[in-house]
Amino acid sequence: MWLQIKNLRCGYGSLEVVKGVSLHVDAGEIVTLIGANGAGKSSLLRSVAGLLAPWRGEIRVNGHDMVSQPPWRNVSNAMVLVPEGRQLFTDLTVWENLLLGGYHNPDRRMVIAEVLEKFPRLRERARQVAGTLSGGEQQMLALGRALVARPRFILLDEPSMGLAPLMVQEVFEVIRRLKEEGVTVFLVEQNATAALGVADRAYVMETGEIILEGETADLRRNPEVRRAYLGKGYKEVWE
């Protein structure tokens, strides 16, 4: 089991945002956490990454207790966060961003070559300043930067945010390939259609609590999920 969360509570100031959540991610899975904006998804992910201290509860990554551990400890546990909004170094080039993603890896130049094989568009723009890339290209760079660290477990926070539909499909195809390469993925996503199309299992979060969980095929057929998260025009285009 890569991730185990038990009764996690966290928030900001006196505002509790995550209210006693328990979930798990097994090795080799893609597990998604979906829900509306403001449900508490990103706050939960920040706690897992060590960026938001839990008020109480348990977080274990690859068997290690992560509560009160500094964020850098996650890298030694082969876990990497791809944050919401990409958080690139926009004044640096694509190549320089990738180098920083593997700053602890002595073989990073070799790994970067492998990453650029996965993302030909980045290879074409290796010397281009990251801030001049399109939104989709920036998301590819954020993913590529994470892969330079050779993670076995990736946390993805809203990778479809601000992207055109065709680019969303391209990004989620990359996520699908990560699983084929043996990487475990915990995906936090507001785009329920895309997330349920790529994940093995899913949790649905609402106002800080898990209200539904199960296999994605079952959740796609669930009338409550279809009504609240998939929309009237939903079609199963990801199967």
Contacts in CASP RR format, 6 or more apart in sequence:
PFRMAT RR
TARGET T0000
AUTHOR 0000-0000-0000
METHOD contacts of the structure
MODEL  1
MWLQIKNLRCGYGSLEVVKGVSLHVDAGEIVTLIGANGAGKSSLLRSVAG
LLAPWRGEIRVNGHDMVSQPPWRNVSNAMVLVPEGRQLFTDLTVWENLLL
GGYHNPDRRMVIAEVLEKFPRLRERARQVAGTLSGGEQQMLALGRALVAR
PRFILLDEPSMGLAPLMVQEVFEVIRRLKEEGVTVFLVEQNATAALGVAD
RAYVMETGEIILEGETADLRRNPEVRRAYLGKGYKEVWE
1 24 0 8 1.000
1 25 0 8 1.000
1 26 0 8 1.000
1 27 0 8 1.000
1 60 0 8 1.000
1 63 0 8 1.000
2 25 0 8 1.000
2 26 0 8 1.000
2 27 0 8 1.000
2 28 0 8 1.000
2 61 0 8 1.000
2 62 0 8 1.000
2 79 0 8 1.000
2 152 0 8 1.000
2 153 0 8 1.000
2 184 0 8 1.000
2 186 0 8 1.000
3 23 0 8 1.000
3 24 0 8 1.000
3 25 0 8 1.000
3 48 0 8 1.000
3 59 0 8 1.000
3 60 0 8 1.000
3 61 0 8 1.000
3 153 0 8 1.000
3 186 0 8 1.000
4 24 0 8 1.000
4 58 0 8 1.000
4 59 0 8 1.000
4 60 0 8 1.000
4 63 0 8 1.000
5 21 0 8 1.000
5 22 0 8 1.000
5 23 0 8 1.000
5 24 0 8 1.000
5 44 0 8 1.000
5 48 0 8 1.000
5 57 0 8 1.000
5 58 0 8 1.000
5 59 0 8 1.000
5 60 0 8 1.000
6 22 0 8 1.000
6 57 0 8 1.000
6 58 0 8 1.000
7 20 0 8 1.000
7 21 0 8 1.000
7 22 0 8 1.000
7 56 0 8 1.000
7 57 0 8 1.000
7 58 0 8 1.000
8 18 0 8 1.000
8 20 0 8 1.000
8 21 0 8 1.000
8 22 0 8 1.000
8 44 0 8 1.000
8 47 0 8 1.000
8 54 0 8 1.000
8 56 0 8 1.000
8 57 0 8 1.000
8 58 0 8 1.000
8 59 0 8 1.000
9 16 0 8 1.000
9 18 0 8 1.000
9 19 0 8 1.000
9 20 0 8 1.000
9 21 0 8 1.000
9 54 0 8 1.000
9 55 0 8 1.000
9 56 0 8 1.000
9 57 0 8 1.000
10 16 0 8 1.000
10 17 0 8 1.000
10 18 0 8 1.000
10 43 0 8 1.000
10 44 0 8 1.000
10 47 0 8 1.000
10 52 0 8 1.000
10 53 0 8 1.000
10 54 0 8 1.000
10 55 0 8 1.000
11 17 0 8 1.000
11 18 0 8 1.000
11 43 0 8 1.000
11 52 0 8 1.000
11 55 0 8 1.000
12 43 0 8 1.000
16 55 0 8 1.000
17 40 0 8 1.000
17 43 0 8 1.000
17 208 0 8 1.000
18 40 0 8 1.000
18 43 0 8 1.000
18 44 0 8 1.000
18 47 0 8 1.000
18 208 0 8 1.000
19 207 0 8 1.000
19 208 0 8 1.000
19 209 0 8 1.000
20 57 0 8 1.000
20 209 0 8 1.000
21 44 0 8 1.000
21 205 0 8 1.000
21 208 0 8 1.000
21 209 0 8 1.000
21 210 0 8 1.000
22 210 0 8 1.000
23 31 0 8 1.000
23 33 0 8 1.000
23 203 0 8 1.000
23 210 0 8 1.000
23 213 0 8 1.000
25 31 0 8 1.000
25 153 0 8 1.000
25 184 0 8 1.000
25 186 0 8 1.000
26 184 0 8 1.000
27 184 0 8 1.000
28 179 0 8 1.000
28 182 0 8 1.000
28 183 0 8 1.000
28 184 0 8 1.000
29 179 0 8 1.000
29 184 0 8 1.000
29 185 0 8 1.000
29 199 0 8 1.000
29 200 0 8 1.000
29 201 0 8 1.000
30 175 0 8 1.000
30 176 0 8 1.000
30 178 0 8 1.000
30 179 0 8 1.000
30 184 0 8 1.000
30 185 0 8 1.000
30 187 0 8 1.000
30 198 0 8 1.000
30 199 0 8 1.000
30 200 0 8 1.000
31 185 0 8 1.000
31 186 0 8 1.000
31 187 0 8 1.000
31 199 0 8 1.000
31 200 0 8 1.000
31 201 0 8 1.000
31 202 0 8 1.000
31 203 0 8 1.000
32 186 0 8 1.000
32 187 0 8 1.000
32 188 0 8 1.000
32 189 0 8 1.000
32 195 0 8 1.000
32 196 0 8 1.000
32 198 0 8 1.000
32 199 0 8 1.000
32 201 0 8 1.000
32 202 0 8 1.000
32 203 0 8 1.000
32 216 0 8 1.000
33 41 0 8 1.000
33 44 0 8 1.000
33 45 0 8 1.000
33 186 0 8 1.000
33 187 0 8 1.000
33 188 0 8 1.000
33 189 0 8 1.000
33 202 0 8 1.000
33 203 0 8 1.000
33 205 0 8 1.000
34 41 0 8 1.000
34 189 0 8 1.000
34 190 0 8 1.000
34 192 0 8 1.000
34 195 0 8 1.000
34 196 0 8 1.000
34 202 0 8 1.000
34 203 0 8 1.000
34 204 0 8 1.000
34 205 0 8 1.000
34 229 0 8 1.000
35 41 0 8 1.000
35 190 0 8 1.000
35 192 0 8 1.000
35 204 0 8 1.000
35 205 0 8 1.000
35 206 0 8 1.000
35 229 0 8 1.000
36 190 0 8 1.000
36 206 0 8 1.000
36 228 0 8 1.000
36 229 0 8 1.000
37 190 0 8 1.000
39 205 0 8 1.000
39 206 0 8 1.000
39 207 0 8 1.000
39 208 0 8 1.000
40 205 0 8 1.000
40 208 0 8 1.000
41 157 0 8 1.000
41 188 0 8 1.000
41 189 0 8 1.000
41 190 0 8 1.000
41 205 0 8 1.000
42 84 0 8 1.000
42 157 0 8 1.000
42 158 0 8 1.000
42 188 0 8 1.000
43 52 0 8 1.000
44 188 0 8 1.000
44 205 0 8 1.000
45 81 0 8 1.000
45 155 0 8 1.000
45 157 0 8 1.000
45 186 0 8 1.000
45 188 0 8 1.000
46 52 0 8 1.000
47 53 0 8 1.000
47 54 0 8 1.000
47 59 0 8 1.000
48 59 0 8 1.000
48 61 0 8 1.000
48 66 0 8 1.000
48 155 0 8 1.000
48 186 0 8 1.000
49 71 0 8 1.000
49 74 0 8 1.000
49 79 0 8 1.000
49 81 0 8 1.000
49 155 0 8 1.000
50 66 0 8 1.000
50 69 0 8 1.000
50 70 0 8 1.000
50 71 0 8 1.000
50 74 0 8 1.000
51 71 0 8 1.000
51 81 0 8 1.000
53 68 0 8 1.000
54 67 0 8 1.000
57 67 0 8 1.000
58 65 0 8 1.000
58 67 0 8 1.000
59 65 0 8 1.000
59 66 0 8 1.000
59 67 0 8 1.000
60 66 0 8 1.000
61 74 0 8 1.000
61 77 0 8 1.000
61 79 0 8 1.000
61 153 0 8 1.000
62 77 0 8 1.000
62 78 0 8 1.000
62 79 0 8 1.000
62 152 0 8 1.000
62 153 0 8 1.000
64 73 0 8 1.000
64 77 0 8 1.000
66 73 0 8 1.000
66 74 0 8 1.000
66 77 0 8 1.000
74 80 0 8 1.000
74 81 0 8 1.000
75 104 0 8 1.000
75 149 0 8 1.000
77 153 0 8 1.000
78 150 0 8 1.000
78 151 0 8 1.000
78 152 0 8 1.000
78 153 0 8 1.000
79 151 0 8 1.000
79 152 0 8 1.000
79 153 0 8 1.000
79 154 0 8 1.000
79 155 0 8 1.000
80 146 0 8 1.000
80 149 0 8 1.000
80 151 0 8 1.000
80 153 0 8 1.000
80 154 0 8 1.000
80 155 0 8 1.000
81 146 0 8 1.000
81 154 0 8 1.000
81 155 0 8 1.000
81 157 0 8 1.000
82 142 0 8 1.000
82 143 0 8 1.000
82 145 0 8 1.000
82 146 0 8 1.000
82 154 0 8 1.000
82 155 0 8 1.000
82 156 0 8 1.000
82 157 0 8 1.000
82 159 0 8 1.000
83 142 0 8 1.000
83 157 0 8 1.000
84 157 0 8 1.000
84 158 0 8 1.000
84 161 0 8 1.000
85 142 0 8 1.000
85 157 0 8 1.000
85 158 0 8 1.000
85 161 0 8 1.000
86 135 0 8 1.000
86 138 0 8 1.000
86 139 0 8 1.000
86 141 0 8 1.000
86 142 0 8 1.000
87 142 0 8 1.000
88 97 0 8 1.000
88 130 0 8 1.000
88 131 0 8 1.000
88 138 0 8 1.000
88 141 0 8 1.000
88 142 0 8 1.000
88 145 0 8 1.000
89 96 0 8 1.000
89 97 0 8 1.000
89 100 0 8 1.000
89 130 0 8 1.000
90 129 0 8 1.000
90 130 0 8 1.000
90 131 0 8 1.000
91 129 0 8 1.000
91 130 0 8 1.000
91 131 0 8 1.000
92 100 0 8 1.000
92 129 0 8 1.000
92 130 0 8 1.000
93 126 0 8 1.000
93 127 0 8 1.000
93 128 0 8 1.000
93 129 0 8 1.000
93 130 0 8 1.000
94 122 0 8 1.000
94 125 0 8 1.000
94 126 0 8 1.000
94 127 0 8 1.000
94 128 0 8 1.000
94 130 0 8 1.000
94 133 0 8 1.000
94 141 0 8 1.000
95 112 0 8 1.000
95 126 0 8 1.000
95 127 0 8 1.000
97 130 0 8 1.000
97 141 0 8 1.000
97 145 0 8 1.000
98 108 0 8 1.000
98 112 0 8 1.000
98 115 0 8 1.000
98 116 0 8 1.000
98 122 0 8 1.000
98 141 0 8 1.000
98 144 0 8 1.000
98 145 0 8 1.000
98 148 0 8 1.000
99 108 0 8 1.000
99 109 0 8 1.000
99 112 0 8 1.000
99 148 0 8 1.000
100 145 0 8 1.000
101 108 0 8 1.000
101 145 0 8 1.000
101 146 0 8 1.000
101 148 0 8 1.000
101 149 0 8 1.000
102 108 0 8 1.000
102 111 0 8 1.000
102 145 0 8 1.000
102 148 0 8 1.000
102 149 0 8 1.000
104 149 0 8 1.000
105 111 0 8 1.000
105 148 0 8 1.000
105 149 0 8 1.000
105 150 0 8 1.000
108 148 0 8 1.000
111 147 0 8 1.000
111 148 0 8 1.000
111 150 0 8 1.000
112 148 0 8 1.000
115 122 0 8 1.000
115 144 0 8 1.000
115 147 0 8 1.000
115 148 0 8 1.000
116 122 0 8 1.000
116 123 0 8 1.000
116 126 0 8 1.000
117 123 0 8 1.000
118 144 0 8 1.000
118 147 0 8 1.000
118 174 0 8 1.000
118 177 0 8 1.000
119 140 0 8 1.000
119 141 0 8 1.000
119 143 0 8 1.000
119 144 0 8 1.000
119 174 0 8 1.000
121 137 0 8 1.000
121 140 0 8 1.000
122 137 0 8 1.000
122 140 0 8 1.000
122 141 0 8 1.000
122 144 0 8 1.000
125 133 0 8 1.000
125 137 0 8 1.000
130 138 0 8 1.000
130 141 0 8 1.000
131 138 0 8 1.000
133 141 0 8 1.000
134 167 0 8 1.000
135 162 0 8 1.000
135 163 0 8 1.000
135 167 0 8 1.000
136 163 0 8 1.000
136 164 0 8 1.000
136 167 0 8 1.000
136 170 0 8 1.000
136 171 0 8 1.000
139 159 0 8 1.000
139 163 0 8 1.000
139 167 0 8 1.000
139 171 0 8 1.000
140 171 0 8 1.000
140 174 0 8 1.000
142 159 0 8 1.000
143 159 0 8 1.000
143 171 0 8 1.000
143 174 0 8 1.000
146 154 0 8 1.000
151 183 0 8 1.000
152 182 0 8 1.000
152 183 0 8 1.000
152 184 0 8 1.000
153 183 0 8 1.000
153 184 0 8 1.000
153 185 0 8 1.000
153 186 0 8 1.000
154 178 0 8 1.000
154 183 0 8 1.000
154 184 0 8 1.000
154 185 0 8 1.000
154 186 0 8 1.000
155 186 0 8 1.000
155 188 0 8 1.000
156 175 0 8 1.000
156 185 0 8 1.000
156 186 0 8 1.000
156 187 0 8 1.000
156 188 0 8 1.000
156 189 0 8 1.000
157 188 0 8 1.000
158 188 0 8 1.000
158 189 0 8 1.000
158 190 0 8 1.000
159 171 0 8 1.000
159 172 0 8 1.000
159 175 0 8 1.000
159 187 0 8 1.000
159 189 0 8 1.000
160 168 0 8 1.000
160 171 0 8 1.000
160 172 0 8 1.000
160 189 0 8 1.000
160 190 0 8 1.000
160 191 0 8 1.000
160 194 0 8 1.000
161 190 0 8 1.000
163 171 0 8 1.000
168 191 0 8 1.000
168 194 0 8 1.000
169 194 0 8 1.000
172 194 0 8 1.000
172 197 0 8 1.000
172 198 0 8 1.000
172 238 0 8 1.000
175 185 0 8 1.000
175 187 0 8 1.000
175 198 0 8 1.000
176 198 0 8 1.000
178 185 0 8 1.000
179 185 0 8 1.000
187 195 0 8 1.000
187 198 0 8 1.000
187 199 0 8 1.000
189 195 0 8 1.000
192 225 0 8 1.000
192 229 0 8 1.000
192 230 0 8 1.000
193 230 0 8 1.000
193 234 0 8 1.000
193 237 0 8 1.000
193 238 0 8 1.000
194 238 0 8 1.000
195 202 0 8 1.000
196 202 0 8 1.000
196 216 0 8 1.000
196 219 0 8 1.000
196 220 0 8 1.000
196 230 0 8 1.000
196 238 0 8 1.000
197 216 0 8 1.000
197 220 0 8 1.000
197 236 0 8 1.000
197 238 0 8 1.000
197 239 0 8 1.000
198 238 0 8 1.000
199 216 0 8 1.000
200 215 0 8 1.000
200 216 0 8 1.000
201 213 0 8 1.000
201 214 0 8 1.000
201 215 0 8 1.000
201 216 0 8 1.000
202 213 0 8 1.000
202 214 0 8 1.000
202 215 0 8 1.000
202 216 0 8 1.000
202 219 0 8 1.000
203 210 0 8 1.000
203 212 0 8 1.000
203 213 0 8 1.000
203 214 0 8 1.000
204 210 0 8 1.000
204 211 0 8 1.000
204 212 0 8 1.000
204 213 0 8 1.000
204 219 0 8 1.000
204 225 0 8 1.000
204 229 0 8 1.000
205 211 0 8 1.000
212 219 0 8 1.000
212 222 0 8 1.000
212 224 0 8 1.000
212 225 0 8 1.000
219 225 0 8 1.000
220 226 0 8 1.000
220 230 0 8 1.000
220 236 0 8 1.000
226 234 0 8 1.000
END
